[in-house]
Amino acid sequence: MFLAADPSDPPVSLDEAAERANEAAGWVEQNWATWLNVGLRILLIVVIAVMLRIAVRRALTKLIERMNRSAQAVEGTALGGLLVNAERRRQRSEAIGSVLRSVASFVILATAGLMVLGALNINLAPLLASAGVAGVALGFGARNLVTDFLSGVFMILEDQYGVGDTIDAGVASGEVIEVGLRVTKLRGDDGEIWYVRNGEIKRIGNRSQGWATASVEVNVPPSEDLGRVRELIEEAAAAMAKEEPWNERLWGPVEVLGLTEVLIDRMTISVSAKTMPGKALGVERELRWRIKRAFDEAGVRIVGGVPQQAGDQAAHDPTAGMAAPSAYASATSPQSVAASPISPPAPCRSRAAAGPTRCPGLREIPGHHLPIPPGAGNLPTETPPSARPPAAP
């Protein structure tokens, strides 16, 4: 570097100035090639990183758009309604695309930054060590956030559930309305919205994948013919399987499994059918409706929790009106004697009263007509007026 001349310094001669200028020019001539080389390397690294990032993001975007177009192509068909949920596929593809784009951008830009620092001859070892320590500290401090993010990524990649699925996540259950990398939104049976963190989901039960089972139980009186009841149920189920939209929702024939239980007042017959996922409840309701209508036309009565009428009861339990054995049923048993009331004693009459009935063991108080028990002689008695001595004048 050139410094301003100090006024106190002696004047510089022309030869010294020319010598200094030659030294500066030589220093620049020796290092300009290195500067140009480093600058070109940095520019090339930045250009390649930017172009690579743009190309990768564009390729991922086209891949996601192709996935969405394939989902829309079969959306209006029966197969599309069965296997493909357009909103679910769209959200899943967008989430996967966002994750892949973010990961690709981070990897490309981080690699380019390290290469630029290496081109400037900067020692990367302390920088990488500091970044490792900072990463460990961030991982411990925000481990819940990292857990939620990673859990969401794997749930989306594995397609464990999607929009429109009915799931049981343990902490909450309902229909999935949004799937995010950190939070999943569910709508419960009563309309409430649950925000469930992906890291808190330990198990998932998906009721919308594969197939569902519609189960119906029919209660009939024990006097009904089981063969006739089976025929009526099979006829109603066969007619249902031929009509729209039940022919698509039923994935197999309706099966009469047999008797589940046999009681005094009813028999329970189980009916089962394999259905489209999420359509089991509607199939059960329609099947009950048709079975009830077929039974009404055939005169077969369905029994339930309502008490039966007296004329419709087929059999009665003969021991239903009998009481349990008791020691009080015998009049001579000690329990009956102890519990029987004590009869009152005969009324006693005094001497003044007419009649022969007297109370043995009792004595009378003079002047009174009421007897007193023995041992009560020390009680004070009142002398009648006729036995009192005359008063002194």
C-alpha positions in Angstrom: 0.0 0.0 0.0 1.1 3.6 -0.6 1.2 5.9 2.3 1.0 9.7 2.2 4.3 11.4 2.5 5.2 12.8 5.9 6.2 16.5 5.7 9.0 15.8 8.2 10.5 13.1 5.9 13.1 14.0 3.5 11.9 14.5 -0.1 11.9 11.4 -2.2 14.0 11.5 -5.3 12.7 10.7 -8.7 14.7 7.4 -8.8 13.1 6.2 -5.5 9.6 6.9 -6.8 10.2 5.0 -9.9 11.6 2.1 -8.0 8.5 1.9 -5.7 6.2 2.1 -8.7 8.0 -0.8 -10.4 7.6 -2.9 -7.2 3.9 -2.2 -7.0 3.4 -3.1 -10.7 5.4 -6.3 -10.2 3.3 -7.3 -7.2 0.1 -6.8 -9.2 1.5 -8.6 -12.2 2.4 -11.6 -9.9 -1.0 -11.9 -8.2 -3.5 -10.8 -10.9 -3.6 -14.3 -12.3 -4.4 -15.8 -8.9 -7.2 -13.2 -8.4 -8.7 -13.9 -11.8 -8.5 -17.6 -11.2 -10.2 -17.4 -7.8 -12.9 -15.0 -9.1 -13.7 -17.2 -12.1 -13.9 -20.3 -9.9 -16.3 -18.5 -7.5 -18.4 -17.2 -10.4 -18.5 -20.7 -12.0 -19.5 -22.3 -8.7 -22.4 -19.8 -8.2 -23.6 -20.1 -11.7 -23.6 -23.9 -11.6 -25.4 -23.9 -8.2 -28.1 -21.5 -9.4 -28.7 -23.4 -12.6 -28.7 -26.8 -10.9 -31.2 -25.5 -8.3 -33.5 -24.2 -11.0 -33.3 -27.4 -13.0 -34.0 -29.6 -10.0 -36.9 -27.5 -8.8 -38.4 -27.4 -12.2 -38.1 -31.2 -12.6 -39.8 -31.8 -9.2 -42.6 -29.4 -10.1 -43.3 -31.2 -13.4 -43.3 -34.5 -11.6 -45.8 -33.3 -9.1 -48.0 -31.8 -11.9 -47.9 -35.2 -13.7 -49.0 -36.9 -10.5 -51.9 -34.5 -10.2 -53.0 -35.0 -13.8 -53.0 -38.7 -13.5 -55.3 -38.4 -10.4 -57.6 -36.0 -12.3 -57.8 -38.4 -15.3 -59.6 -41.1 -13.2 -61.5 -38.8 -10.8 -64.8 -39.0 -12.6 -64.8 -42.8 -13.0 -65.9 -45.5 -10.6 -62.3 -46.6 -10.1 -61.3 -43.0 -9.4 -63.9 -42.7 -6.7 -62.8 -46.0 -5.2 -59.1 -45.7 -5.2 -58.2 -42.1 -5.8 -59.1 -39.0 -3.7 -58.1 -36.0 -5.8 -57.7 -33.7 -2.8 -55.7 -36.3 -1.0 -53.4 -36.9 -3.9 -53.0 -33.2 -4.5 -52.0 -32.4 -0.9 -49.8 -35.4 -0.7 -48.0 -34.6 -3.9 -47.6 -30.9 -2.9 -46.2 -31.9 0.5 -43.8 -34.3 -1.0 -42.8 -31.8 -3.7 -42.2 -29.0 -1.1 -40.0 -31.3 1.0 -38.0 -32.4 -1.9 -37.5 -28.9 -3.3 -36.5 -27.6 0.1 -34.0 -30.5 0.6 -32.6 -30.1 -2.9 -32.1 -26.3 -2.4 -30.5 -26.7 0.9 -28.0 -29.3 -0.3 -27.1 -27.4 -3.5 -26.7 -24.0 -1.8 -24.8 -25.4 1.2 -22.4 -27.3 -1.1 -21.8 -24.2 -3.2 -21.1 -22.1 -0.1 -18.5 -24.5 1.2 -16.9 -24.6 -2.3 -16.7 -20.8 -2.4 -15.1 -20.7 1.0 -12.6 -23.4 0.0 -11.7 -21.3 -3.1 -10.9 -18.4 -0.9 -8.4 -20.6 1.1 -10.5 -20.4 4.3 -10.0 -23.2 6.7 -13.3 -25.0 6.9 -12.5 -27.3 9.9 -13.4 -24.7 12.6 -16.5 -23.6 10.7 -17.8 -27.2 10.3 -17.1 -27.9 14.0 -19.0 -24.9 15.0 -21.9 -25.8 12.7 -22.0 -29.3 14.2 -22.2 -27.9 17.7 -24.9 -25.5 16.8 -26.8 -28.3 15.1 -26.6 -30.5 18.2 -27.8 -27.6 20.4 -30.7 -26.9 18.0 -31.6 -30.5 17.9 -31.9 -30.7 21.7 -33.7 -27.4 22.1 -36.2 -28.0 19.3 -36.4 -31.8 19.4 -40.2 -31.8 19.5 -40.3 -29.7 16.4 -37.8 -31.9 14.6 -39.8 -35.0 15.7 -43.0 -33.6 14.4 -41.3 -32.7 11.1 -39.7 -36.0 10.5 -42.8 -37.9 11.5 -44.9 -35.9 9.0 -42.4 -36.5 6.3 -42.4 -40.3 6.8 -46.2 -40.4 7.1 -46.6 -38.6 3.8 -44.0 -40.7 2.0 -45.5 -43.9 3.3 -49.0 -42.8 2.5 -50.3 -43.9 5.9 -53.4 -41.6 5.6 -54.6 -38.8 3.5 -57.4 -36.2 3.1 -60.8 -37.9 3.3 -59.6 -40.9 5.3 -61.3 -41.7 8.6 -58.5 -42.6 11.1 -58.0 -43.3 14.8 -54.8 -41.5 15.9 -55.0 -42.6 19.5 -55.3 -39.0 20.9 -58.1 -38.2 18.5 -60.2 -39.8 15.8 -62.2 -38.4 12.8 -61.9 -37.6 9.2 -58.6 -36.1 7.9 -59.2 -32.7 6.4 -55.5 -31.5 6.1 -52.1 -33.2 6.3 -49.1 -31.1 7.1 -45.5 -31.7 7.9 -46.0 -30.8 11.5 -49.7 -30.9 12.2 -52.6 -33.1 11.0 -56.2 -31.7 11.2 -59.0 -34.0 11.9 -62.8 -33.4 12.0 -64.5 -35.4 14.8 -67.9 -37.0 14.8 -69.5 -33.9 16.4 -67.9 -31.5 14.0 -65.0 -30.4 16.1 -61.6 -29.9 14.6 -58.6 -31.6 16.2 -55.0 -30.4 15.6 -52.8 -33.3 16.2 -49.0 -33.0 16.2 -47.4 -35.7 14.0 -44.8 -36.5 16.7 -47.6 -37.4 19.2 -49.1 -40.0 16.9 -47.9 -43.4 18.1 -50.3 -45.6 16.2 -52.8 -45.0 13.4 -55.9 -47.0 12.5 -57.1 -46.2 9.0 -60.7 -47.1 8.4 -60.7 -46.0 4.8 -58.0 -48.3 3.3 -58.6 -51.8 2.0 -62.2 -52.8 2.7 -64.8 -52.5 5.5 -67.3 -54.9 7.0 -71.1 -54.2 7.4 -72.6 -56.3 10.3 -76.3 -56.6 11.0 -78.0 -58.6 13.8 -81.6 -59.6 13.4 -83.7 -60.8 16.4 -86.6 -63.1 15.7 -88.9 -65.1 18.0 -87.7 -68.7 18.8 -90.9 -70.0 17.1 -89.9 -68.8 13.7 -88.5 -71.2 11.0 -84.8 -70.6 10.6 -84.8 -71.8 7.0 -87.6 -69.4 6.0 -85.8 -66.6 7.8 -82.6 -67.3 6.0 -84.4 -67.3 2.6 -86.0 -64.0 3.3 -82.7 -62.4 4.2 -80.9 -63.8 1.2 -83.6 -62.6 -1.2 -83.5 -59.1 0.3 -79.7 -59.0 0.0 -79.7 -60.3 -3.6 -82.2 -57.6 -4.6 -80.1 -55.0 -2.9 -76.9 -56.1 -4.7 -78.5 -55.6 -8.1 -79.5 -52.0 -7.6 -77.5 -48.8 -7.8 -75.4 -47.6 -6.0 -75.2 -50.7 -3.8 -73.8 -52.9 -6.5 -70.6 -50.8 -6.4 -70.5 -50.5 -2.6 -70.9 -54.2 -2.0 -67.7 -56.0 -2.6 -69.1 -59.5 -2.0 -72.3 -61.4 -1.4 -74.2 -60.8 1.8 -73.6 -63.8 4.1 -75.9 -65.2 6.8 -73.3 -66.2 9.4 -75.8 -68.1 11.6 -77.1 -67.8 15.2 -75.2 -65.6 17.5 -77.3 -66.4 20.6 -80.4 -68.2 21.5 -82.5 -67.0 24.4 -85.9 -67.8 25.8 -87.6 -64.8 24.1 -85.5 -64.3 20.9 -82.9 -65.7 18.5 -80.1 -63.5 17.1 -79.0 -64.0 13.5 -75.8 -62.4 12.3 -75.5 -61.0 8.7 -72.2 -59.7 7.3 -71.0 -58.2 4.0 -67.7 -56.8 2.7 -68.1 -53.2 1.5 -66.2 -50.3 0.0 -64.1 -48.4 2.6 -66.1 -45.9 4.5 -69.5 -47.2 3.2 -70.2 -49.8 5.8 -72.6 -47.7 7.8 -74.8 -46.9 4.8 -74.9 -50.5 3.8 -76.0 -51.6 7.2 -78.8 -49.1 7.3 -80.1 -50.1 3.8 -79.8 -53.8 4.7 -81.8 -53.4 7.9 -84.4 -51.5 6.0 -84.8 -54.2 3.3 -84.8 -57.1 5.8 -87.5 -55.4 7.9 -89.7 -54.8 4.9 -89.2 -58.4 3.7 -90.1 -59.7 7.1 -93.2 -57.5 7.3 -94.5 -58.8 4.0 -93.9 -62.4 5.1 -95.4 -62.0 8.5 -92.2 -62.5 10.4 -91.9 -60.4 13.5 -88.6 -58.8 14.7 -88.2 -58.7 18.5 -86.0 -56.4 20.4 -85.7 -54.7 23.8 -89.4 -53.9 24.0 -91.4 -56.3 26.2 -93.5 -58.8 24.2 -97.3 -59.0 24.4 -99.0 -61.7 26.3 -100.4 -63.5 23.2 -97.0 -63.4 21.4 -95.0 -65.1 24.1 -94.1 -68.6 22.9 -92.9 -70.0 26.2 -92.7 -69.1 29.8 -90.3 -70.0 32.5 -92.3 -72.1 35.1 -90.0 -71.0 37.9 -90.3 -67.3 37.1 -93.1 -66.8 39.7 -91.7 -69.0 42.4 -90.1 -67.5 45.5 -86.8 -68.7 46.8 -86.9 -71.2 49.7 -87.2 -69.6 53.1 -87.1 -70.7 56.8 -90.1 -68.6 57.4 -92.3 -70.8 55.3 -92.6 -73.3 58.1 -94.7 -72.2 61.1 -92.7 -74.4 63.5 -89.3 -73.3 62.5 -87.3 -71.3 65.1 -87.2 -68.3 62.8 -91.0 -68.2 62.4 -91.5 -68.7 66.2 -89.1 -65.8 67.0 -90.7 -63.6 64.4 -94.3 -64.3 65.4 -96.0 -61.6 67.6 -96.5 -62.2 71.3 -100.2 -62.5 72.3 -101.3 -59.9 74.9 -102.2 -61.2 78.4 -105.9 -61.5 79.6 -107.2 -58.3 81.3 -107.1 -58.3 85.1 -110.0 -57.3 87.3 -109.9 -55.9 90.8 -112.1 -57.0 93.7 -114.5 -54.3 93.2 -115.0 -55.4 89.6 -117.6 -58.0 88.9 -116.5 -61.3 87.5 -114.4 -64.2 88.5 -111.2 -63.1 86.5 -108.4 -62.3 88.9 -104.7 -61.6 88.3 -102.7 -64.1 90.3 -99.6 -62.8 92.1 -101.0 -59.3 92.3 -102.3 -57.4 95.3 -104.5 -54.4 95.6 -103.9 -51.1 97.2 -106.4 -50.2 99.8 -108.9 -47.7 98.6 -108.0 -48.4 95.0 -109.4 -50.8 92.5 -106.2 -51.4 90.5 -103.9 -54.3 91.5 -100.2 -53.8 91.8 -97.4 -56.3 91.2 -95.6 -58.0 94.1 -92.6 -56.1 95.4 -94.3 -52.8 95.1 -95.3 -52.7 98.8 -92.8 -49.9 99.6 -94.6 -47.6 97.3 -96.4 -44.7 99.2 -100.1 -45.2 99.4 -102.9 -42.8 100.1 -105.2 -43.5 103.1 -108.9 -43.4 102.2 -110.9 -40.6 103.9 -113.0 -43.0 106.0 -109.9 -44.4 107.7 -108.3 -41.1 108.6 -108.3 -40.1 112.3 -110.4 -37.1 113.2 -108.7 -33.8 113.3 -107.9 -32.2 116.7 -110.2 -29.4 117.7 
